[in-house]
Amino acid sequence: MMDPSSSSAAVPAAAPAVGDGGGGGGGGPAVAVSSAVAMASRRFQHLLDRSTPHVGRRWLAFAGVAAAYALRVWFAGGYYIVTYALGIYILNLLIAFLSPQVDPEVAEVLGEGGAALPTRASDEFRPFVRRLPEFKFWYSIVKAFCIAFVLTFFITMKRQILHMIKYRYVPFSFGKQRYNGKRVASADDLTLPKD
């Protein structure tokens, strides 16, 4: 009877290389950091893969992230530029999410036939395929809110915005002086400079 530890399938552990401190990495701190990042990346990808079928839970988690960002902006009373950029990015994602993968007008111009609706029973049914799938839309929007949340700790334009408000350099029309057209110069307004 053979001992299981002496089978050919068992691979002996490698001896630590000289100068690596016995860690078994063989490359010092750079390799250790690289392997830690790779392991964290694999774990994060595993969590993303496991969350794919749970659509409701994913969007509920997004609502929590969005609420945390909204509360941060509300209580901090600023970060307009970060929120503005976030809004533009969300609008871009929403347009990509609602757009078809193949634009029928462009496909028609290029002569590819386009994605037309079936007119006969023998025509092939083609479902609506989004340019940005739901999971990628969710992942991108959550990532955007997380990045914006972190940026609220660093990016502020409070001084510039207060300067704009002080000198009425605001994009809104209320609070600004209104002019009623050209003022006609009269003879009383014309004075000659004194020498």
Stockholm file with secondary structure:
# STOCKHOLM 1.0

chainA/1-195         MMDPSSSSAAVPAAAPAVGDGGGGGGGGPAVAVSSAVAMASRRFQHLLDRSTPHVGRRWLAFAGVAAAYALRVWFAGGYYIVTYALGIYILNLLIAFLSPQVDPEVAEVLGEGGAALPTRASDEFRPFVRRLPEFKFWYSIVKAFCIAFVLTFFITMKRQILHMIKYRYVPFSFGKQRYNGKRVASADDLTLPKD
#=GR chainA/1-195 SS CCCGGGSTTCCCCCCCCTTSTTCSCSSTHHHHHHHHHHHHHHHHHHHHHHHTTCHHHHHHHHHHHHHHHHHHHHHHTCCHHHHHHHHHHHHHHHHHHHSBSSCHHHHHHHTSCCCCCCCSTTSCCCCCCBSSCHHHHHHHHHHHHHHHHHHTTTCCCHHHHHHHHHTTCCSSSTTSCCCCSCCCCCTTTCCCCCC
#=GC SS_cons         CCCGGGSTTCCCCCCCCTTSTTCSCSSTHHHHHHHHHHHHHHHHHHHHHHHTTCHHHHHHHHHHHHHHHHHHHHHHTCCHHHHHHHHHHHHHHHHHHHSBSSCHHHHHHHTSCCCCCCCSTTSCCCCCCBSSCHHHHHHHHHHHHHHHHHHTTTCCCHHHHHHHHHTTCCSSSTTSCCCCSCCCCCTTTCCCCCC
//
